[in-house]
C-alpha cells in the first residue's frame, strides 16, 4: 500500500532551472485558493482512476495465478508474475518523482498513464510465461509513476488543510482496490479469461488520460532535456536495480532451476550483494540521491523503516499465498479464494481509518506501533497452525487478528519517521519509507516462492510413499505445483487427495514462518517469531512522542 506524501518534490539546484518570481507567486496563490469545486472533482476523478488501476493490478493476479499457469502451460517462474510488477514499481517510483520535478507533473503523469495502457495490452496478449513476466515488469514501471506522481500532484494543487481530505480519498480508493482485486481476478479467471484482468485496465486508463489532459493544470518548468537528465541519480537507480534483480534471480533459481552451489546461483547472489555497498556510495555522492542517507542517522528512523519493511513483507506475502492455500487445500475456486480474503482487506481498511483518528486526536504513535507489531506477530504466527484439516472459521479468525495488527502499522511508521526529521527532509524521508516498503513487498513474494517450491520438492518422497503415481508426484513438485492446484480435487482416492493437500499445507507453512536458513542446499524454515522479533525490538527503541499536531 502506498504511503501518504506531503510532497515528493526534491530541492532544486542549478542543474534544474528555477521558476521566476511571478510564476512562483501564481503557484502559491493557486495552492492557497485551490481549483474550483468542479475542477477539483474532475482532477480527483482522474487521479483516483490512475491510482485505482495501479492498486488493482497488485491484487488481481494472486487469485488467478493457477489459471494463468494453466493457460500458458507453464509454472516456471510463476511468482515473478507479481514480483516483476512490484519490483519494477518500487525501483522506478522515485525516478518518476524526480522526472516530474524536472519536466512537470502533467506531462510525466500522462506519459505514465499512456505507458500503462500499452503495457497492459502486452500482458493481455502474452503467449508465454516469459512474455507475461516482461509485460508485468514494464507495467510495474508505469505503475510506479502513477502512484508517486498522483501523490505529488495532490500536494502541489491543494492547500495543507484540504490536502488531508484528498489524501484520505486515495486511501479509500486503495482499500477498495485491495478489497475487490482478489475477487475480480478470481471471477474473471474462472468465468471469462485471466487475460481480462489486463484488458479491463484499458478503459480505466483511457478515461483517466482524457480527464487529466483536459482538467489538470499545473506548473510546467519547461526544463531542457540535457540539464534535466543530469539531475537524475542514474548511478543510484542502476545500482539499486542491479542489486534487487540479481539477488532476486539468484534466490529464485536456487534449488529449483539450478542447485544452490551452482555457478549461476552463486554469481547472481554474490553480485547482487556487492551492488548494495556500491549503491550506498552512489547515494552518498549524488547531489539528488534516490535514497538520502541522512535519514538513517537517527536510530528512531531506522526502527521505523525496519517496521515498515517487516510490515509489508508479512502483509503481502500472506495476501499472495493464502489464495494458493485456499485453492489447493480447501478446493476453493479462484473467485472464492478472493472472497475469503475480504476479512483481511476490510479489517485493514477499517483499522487504518481508526488508527488515523486515534493518532490525530492523541498525538501518540509509539504505543500504536507496539500493539500493531505484537498483533501482527501473533496473527501471522497463528497461520503456522494451518493444516489440511483446519476449519474455515479458524482461518478467517486468524486473518482478522493479523489484519488488525497490519492495519495499525500502515501509517504510524511514516508519522514516526516524519517526527524525527527536519521539515525540509520530510519528502525525502517519506520517499525512502515508500521505497523500503515496496522492496519488502517484491522480495517477500520471491522468497516465499522459493520456500514453497523447495518444500514441495521435499514432499515428493512422502507423496510417493503414500501411493501417489510418479506422474502426479512430478506435477505436484516444485514450482509446477502452483499451476496444478485444480487437479487436487480430481484425485478420486480420498487418502491420496488428503496426502497432496497435506503436502501443500506443510509447504506453505514455510511461508507463514518467514525465517529461512541455508544450512542445507535448500531452504528450511526455523521457528517463526524471530521475523517479527526484530520488528518488536525496533519498536521499543523509538524515541518518545514529540508534542506535534499531525493531520
ROSERO-264970 format. One record per residue (C-alpha): x, y, z; residue in three letters. Coordinates in steps of 0.1 Angstrom, whole numbers, padded with zeros to 4 digits, always signed. Each point is the difference from the previous one (the first is absolute). Layout:
<pts>
XYZALA...
</pts>
This chain:
<pts>
+0000+0000+0000UNK+0014+0034-0008UNK+0006+0025+0027UNK-0013+0035+0002UNK+0025+0026-0012UNK-0002+0036+0009UNK+0023+0009-0029UNK+0022-0022-0021UNK+0018+0030-0016UNK+0037+0002+0007UNK+0021+0031+0004UNK+0011+0015-0032UNK+0036+0009-0008UNK+0017+0019-0028UNK-0005-0029-0024UNK-0037+0004+0001UNK-0013+0034-0012UNK-0017+0020+0027UNK-0034+0016-0003UNK-0001+0037-0003UNK-0017+0020+0028UNK-0032+0006-0019UNK-0006-0037-0006UNK+0008-0008+0036UNK-0025+0025+0012UNK-0026-0015-0023UNK+0006-0034+0014UNK-0001+0012+0035UNK-0033+0017-0007UNK-0014-0031-0017UNK+0010-0021+0030UNK-0017+0022+0024UNK-0033+0004-0019UNK+0001-0033-0018UNK-0019-0009-0031UNK-0038+0004-0003UNK-0023-0026+0015UNK-0008-0015-0035UNK+0036+0000-0011UNK+0010-0016+0033UNK-0026-0027-0005UNK+0012-0006-0036UNK+0037-0001+0009UNK-0006-0023+0030UNK-0020-0023-0023UNK+0029-0003-0024UNK+0026-0004+0028UNK-0021-0026+0018UNK-0005-0019-0032UNK+0037-0001-0006UNK+0006-0011+0036UNK-0028-0026-0001UNK+0014-0018-0031UNK+0035-0002+0015UNK-0012-0012+0033UNK-0024-0025-0016UNK+0027-0017-0019UNK+0019-0007+0032UNK-0027-0023+0013UNK-0020-0014-0030UNK+0027-0023-0011UNK+0005-0020+0032UNK-0033-0020-0003UNK+0005-0006-0037UNK+0035-0014+0002UNK-0011-0037-0005UNK-0022+0010-0030UNK+0028+0020-0016UNK+0025-0028+0004UNK-0025-0025-0014UNK-0009+0023-0029UNK+0037+0006-0009UNK+0009-0037+0006UNK+0028+0011+0023UNK+0006+0005+0037UNK+0037+0008-0002UNK+0006+0033+0017UNK-0037+0006+0008UNK+0008+0021+0031UNK+0016+0025-0024UNK-0034+0009-0014UNK-0005+0021+0031UNK+0036+0005+0011UNK+0010+0015-0033UNK-0028+0026+0003UNK+0008+0009+0036UNK+0038+0000-0005UNK-0001+0024-0030UNK-0027+0020+0017UNK+0021+0006+0031UNK+0033+0008-0018UNK-0015+0024-0025UNK-0023+0019+0023UNK+0027+0024+0012UNK+0012+0005-0036UNK-0035+0010-0011UNK-0002+0025+0028UNK+0033+0015-0010UNK-0010+0002-0036UNK-0032+0018+0010UNK+0020+0025+0020UNK+0021+0007-0031UNK-0026+0000-0028UNK-0033+0006+0018UNK-0026-0022+0015UNK-0025+0000-0028UNK+0023-0010-0028UNK+0016-0028+0020UNK-0033-0012+0014UNK-0016-0002-0034UNK+0031-0019-0012UNK-0004-0025+0028UNK-0037-0005-0007UNK+0007-0005-0037UNK+0028-0026+0007UNK-0023-0018+0024UNK-0026-0003-0028UNK+0025-0014-0024UNK+0017-0024+0024UNK-0034-0014+0011UNK-0006-0010-0036UNK+0033-0019+0000UNK-0011-0018+0031UNK-0035-0008-0014UNK+0014-0014-0032UNK+0029-0020+0015UNK+0006-0034-0015UNK+0026-0013+0024UNK+0010+0003+0036UNK+0031+0019-0009UNK-0020+0026-0021UNK-0024+0005+0029UNK+0027+0005+0025UNK+0017+0026-0022UNK-0034+0017-0006UNK-0006+0001+0038UNK+0034+0015+0006UNK-0007+0027-0025UNK-0034+0005+0014UNK+0016+0004+0034UNK+0023+0027-0013UNK-0030+0021-0011UNK-0019-0009+0032UNK+0028+0015+0021UNK-0006+0033-0018UNK-0037+0000+0005UNK+0003-0004+0038UNK+0028+0024+0006UNK-0012+0028-0022UNK-0036-0002+0011UNK+0011+0008+0036UNK+0024+0027-0012UNK-0027+0016-0021UNK-0025+0002+0029UNK+0027+0016+0022UNK+0006+0026-0027UNK-0035+0011-0008UNK-0018-0002+0034UNK+0007+0020+0032UNK+0012-0018+0031UNK-0034+0001+0017UNK-0019-0014-0030UNK+0028-0024-0010UNK-0008-0023+0029UNK-0035-0006-0013UNK+0012-0008-0035UNK+0028-0023+0013UNK-0027-0018+0020UNK-0019-0005-0033UNK+0030-0018-0014UNK+0001-0023+0030UNK-0036-0009-0006UNK+0008-0007-0037UNK+0029-0022+0010UNK-0020-0019+0026UNK-0028-0005-0026UNK+0024-0013-0026UNK+0016-0023+0026UNK-0034-0014+0009UNK-0015-0006-0034UNK+0033-0009-0017UNK+0003-0037+0011UNK-0038-0005-0006UNK+0002+0016-0035UNK+0031-0019-0009UNK-0015-0034+0011UNK-0033+0007-0016UNK+0015+0010-0034UNK+0024-0029+0000UNK-0028-0025+0009UNK-0029+0012-0022UNK+0016+0021-0028UNK+0038-0001-0005UNK+0030+0010+0020UNK+0009+0024-0029UNK-0029+0022+0010UNK+0019+0009+0032UNK+0021+0021-0023UNK-0026+0010-0026UNK-0021+0018+0026UNK+0029+0024+0005UNK-0005+0016-0034UNK-0033+0018+0005UNK+0011+0012+0035UNK+0033+0014-0012UNK-0016+0014-0031UNK-0026+0020+0021UNK+0027+0011+0024UNK+0022+0013-0028UNK-0028+0020-0016UNK-0011+0016+0034UNK+0036+0009+0010UNK+0007+0014-0035UNK-0029+0023+0001UNK-0002+0011+0037UNK+0034-0004+0016UNK+0018+0033-0002UNK+0033+0002+0020UNK+0032+0018-0005UNK+0024-0012-0028UNK+0036+0010+0008UNK+0009-0005-0037UNK+0033-0015+0008UNK+0024-0007-0028UNK+0008-0037-0007UNK+0037-0001+0008UNK-0001+0019+0033UNK-0030-0020+0011UNK+0017-0034-0007UNK+0031+0011+0019UNK-0022+0007+0031UNK-0011-0037+0002UNK+0020-0024+0023UNK+0006-0025-0028UNK+0029-0018+0019UNK-0023-0005+0030UNK-0028-0013-0022UNK+0022-0024-0018UNK+0018-0014+0031UNK-0033-0004+0019UNK-0016-0017-0030UNK+0030-0023-0004UNK+0000-0009+0037UNK-0037-0009+0000UNK-0002-0019-0033UNK+0032-0021+0004UNK-0008-0009+0036UNK-0036-0009-0008UNK+0010-0021-0030UNK+0027-0018+0021UNK-0025-0009+0027UNK-0027-0010-0025UNK+0024-0023-0020UNK+0015-0016+0030UNK-0013-0035+0008UNK-0024+0000-0030UNK+0016+0009-0033UNK+0035-0004+0013UNK+0016-0015+0031UNK+0010+0024+0028UNK+0037-0006-0006UNK-0002+0005-0038UNK+0021+0028-0015UNK-0031+0018-0013UNK-0017+0003+0034UNK+0032+0009+0018UNK+0010+0027-0025UNK-0035+0016+0000UNK-0002+0001+0038UNK+0035+0012+0006UNK-0002+0026-0028UNK-0033+0012+0014UNK+0014+0004+0035UNK+0031+0018-0013UNK-0023+0026-0018UNK-0015+0011+0033UNK+0031+0017+0014UNK+0006+0016-0034UNK-0036+0013+0002UNK+0009+0016+0034UNK+0031+0016-0014UNK-0020+0014-0029UNK-0027+0014+0023UNK+0027+0017+0022UNK+0015+0018-0030UNK-0032+0008-0020UNK-0012+0036+0002UNK-0036-0012-0002UNK+0001-0036+0014UNK-0027-0026-0006UNK+0002-0008+0038UNK+0015+0028+0021UNK+0023-0017+0025UNK-0004+0027+0026UNK-0034-0016+0009UNK+0019-0029+0015UNK+0020+0021+0024UNK-0028-0001+0026UNK-0006-0034+0018UNK-0038+0006+0001UNK-0001+0004-0038UNK+0018-0033-0004UNK-0026-0016+0023UNK-0029+0015-0019UNK+0015-0011-0033UNK+0005-0035+0013UNK-0036-0003+0013UNK-0012+0012-0034UNK+0021-0026-0018UNK-0011-0029+0023UNK-0036+0012-0002UNK-0002-0001-0038UNK+0019-0032-0002UNK-0025-0017+0023UNK-0032+0016-0015UNK+0007-0006-0037UNK+0016-0034+0005UNK-0032-0012+0018UNK-0024+0016-0025UNK+0019-0015-0029UNK+0003-0036+0013UNK-0033-0004+0019UNK-0019-0004-0032UNK+0023-0028-0009UNK-0009-0017+0033UNK-0037+0004-0006UNK+0001-0014-0035UNK+0023-0029+0007UNK-0010-0011+0035UNK-0037+0012+0002UNK-0008-0006-0037UNK-0012+0036-0003UNK-0006+0015-0034UNK+0020+0031-0010UNK-0030+0022+0008UNK-0006-0016+0034UNK+0037+0003+0009UNK-0004+0037-0006UNK-0031+0002+0021UNK+0018-0017+0028UNK+0024+0029+0001UNK-0027+0026+0006UNK+0005-0001+0039UNK+0036+0010-0005UNK-0006+0030-0023UNK-0031+0012+0018UNK+0016-0002+0034UNK+0032+0017-0011UNK-0019+0029-0016UNK-0023+0004+0031UNK+0029-0002+0025UNK+0021+0023-0022UNK-0027+0027+0001UNK-0004-0004+0038UNK+0037+0002+0005UNK+0002+0033-0019UNK-0027+0014+0023UNK+0017-0012+0032UNK+0034+0014-0010UNK-0016+0033-0011UNK-0019+0003+0033UNK+0027-0011+0024UNK+0032+0007-0018UNK+0014-0033+0011UNK+0013-0026-0024UNK+0026-0021+0018UNK-0026-0019+0020UNK-0019-0007-0033UNK+0032-0013-0015UNK+0006-0024+0029UNK-0035-0013+0000UNK+0000-0004-0038UNK+0033-0019+0000UNK-0012-0023+0027UNK-0033-0008-0017UNK+0017-0005-0034UNK+0024-0024+0016UNK-0028-0019+0017UNK-0023-0001-0030UNK+0027-0011-0024UNK+0013-0025+0025UNK-0034-0015+0002UNK+0002-0008-0038UNK+0027-0025+0009UNK-0028-0022+0015UNK-0018-0003-0033UNK-0001-0035-0013UNK-0022-0021-0024UNK-0028-0003+0026UNK-0002+0036+0013UNK-0036+0012-0001UNK-0009+0031-0020UNK-0011+0019+0031UNK+0033-0005+0017UNK+0018+0013-0031UNK-0021+0031-0003UNK+0005+0008+0037UNK+0038-0001-0005UNK-0005+0023-0029UNK-0018+0026+0021UNK+0026-0001+0028UNK+0029+0005-0024UNK-0019+0026-0019UNK-0006+0021+0031UNK+0037+0000+0006UNK+0007+0009-0036UNK-0025+0028+0000UNK+0016+0016+0030UNK+0034+0001-0018UNK-0009+0017-0033UNK+0004+0036+0011UNK+0018+0002+0034UNK+0035-0009-0015UNK-0004+0030-0023UNK-0011+0022+0029UNK+0030-0012+0021UNK+0024+0007-0029UNK-0013+0035-0007UNK+0000+0008+0037UNK+0038-0005+0001UNK+0012+0018-0031UNK+0002+0037-0008UNK-0031+0013-0018UNK+0020+0006-0032UNK+0010-0037+0000UNK-0036-0013+0004UNK-0004-0007-0037UNK+0033-0019-0003UNK-0008-0020+0031UNK-0035-0009-0013UNK+0015-0011-0033UNK+0025-0022+0018UNK-0026-0018+0020UNK-0020-0005-0032UNK+0030-0016-0017UNK+0007-0022+0031UNK-0036-0012+0001UNK-0001-0008-0037UNK+0033-0019+0001UNK-0014-0021+0029UNK-0031-0007-0021UNK+0018-0013-0030UNK+0026-0019+0019UNK-0027-0017+0022UNK-0016-0015-0031UNK+0032-0013-0015UNK+0013-0015+0033UNK-0034-0015+0007UNK+0000-0016-0034UNK+0035-0015+0007UNK-0011-0014+0034UNK-0032-0015-0014UNK+0017-0016-0031UNK+0028-0015+0020UNK-0022-0014+0027UNK-0023-0015-0027UNK+0030-0017-0014UNK+0007-0014+0035UNK-0035-0013+0002UNK+0004-0022-0032UNK+0015-0029+0019UNK-0030-0002+0025UNK-0025+0003-0029UNK+0016-0030-0017UNK-0001-0019+0032UNK-0037+0007+0004UNK-0006-0017-0033UNK-0003+0030-0024UNK+0011-0007-0035UNK+0033+0012-0013UNK-0017+0022-0026UNK-0022+0018+0026UNK+0029+0003+0024UNK+0021+0018-0026UNK-0030+0023-0008UNK-0002+0009+0037UNK+0037+0007+0004UNK+0018+0033+0001UNK-0014+0030-0016UNK-0023-0020-0023UNK-0022-0008+0029UNK-0016+0034+0001UNK-0011-0004-0036UNK-0019-0032+0007UNK-0020+0007+0031UNK-0032-0008-0018UNK+0012-0036-0005UNK-0001-0006+0038UNK-0038-0003+0001UNK+0000-0025-0029UNK+0020-0026+0019UNK-0027-0027+0007UNK+0018-0018+0028UNK-0008+0020+0032UNK+0032-0011+0017UNK+0022+0011-0029UNK-0019+0033-0003UNK+0006+0007+0037UNK+0037-0007-0004UNK+0003+0025-0028UNK-0019+0026+0020UNK+0022-0006+0030UNK+0031+0005-0023UNK-0013+0034-0011UNK-0008+0010+0036UNK+0034-0011+0013UNK+0018+0018-0028UNK-0020+0032+0005UNK+0008-0002+0037UNK+0035+0011-0009UNK-0014+0032-0015UNK-0019+0007+0032UNK+0030-0005+0022UNK+0020+0024-0022UNK+0035-0006+0014UNK+0024-0019-0023UNK+0033-0017+0006UNK+0023-0013-0026UNK+0020-0027+0019UNK-0013-0025-0026UNK+0000+0002-0038UNK-0036+0010+0002UNK-0020+0025+0022UNK-0012-0014+0033UNK-0021+0020+0024UNK+0008+0007+0036UNK-0022+0011+0030UNK-0021+0028-0013UNK-0002+0028+0025UNK+0035+0012-0007UNK-0011+0018-0031UNK-0021+0023+0021UNK+0023+0000+0030UNK+0023+0025-0016UNK-0031+0021-0010UNK-0011-0001+0037UNK+0034+0009+0011UNK+0001+0030-0023UNK-0032+0013+0013UNK+0014+0000+0036UNK+0028+0024-0011UNK-0022+0026-0015UNK+0004+0034+0017UNK-0029+0014+0020UNK-0026+0019-0019UNK+0005+0037-0006UNK-0027+0025+0007UNK-0009+0003-0037UNK-0034+0003-0016UNK-0004-0024-0029UNK-0026+0004-0027UNK
</pts>
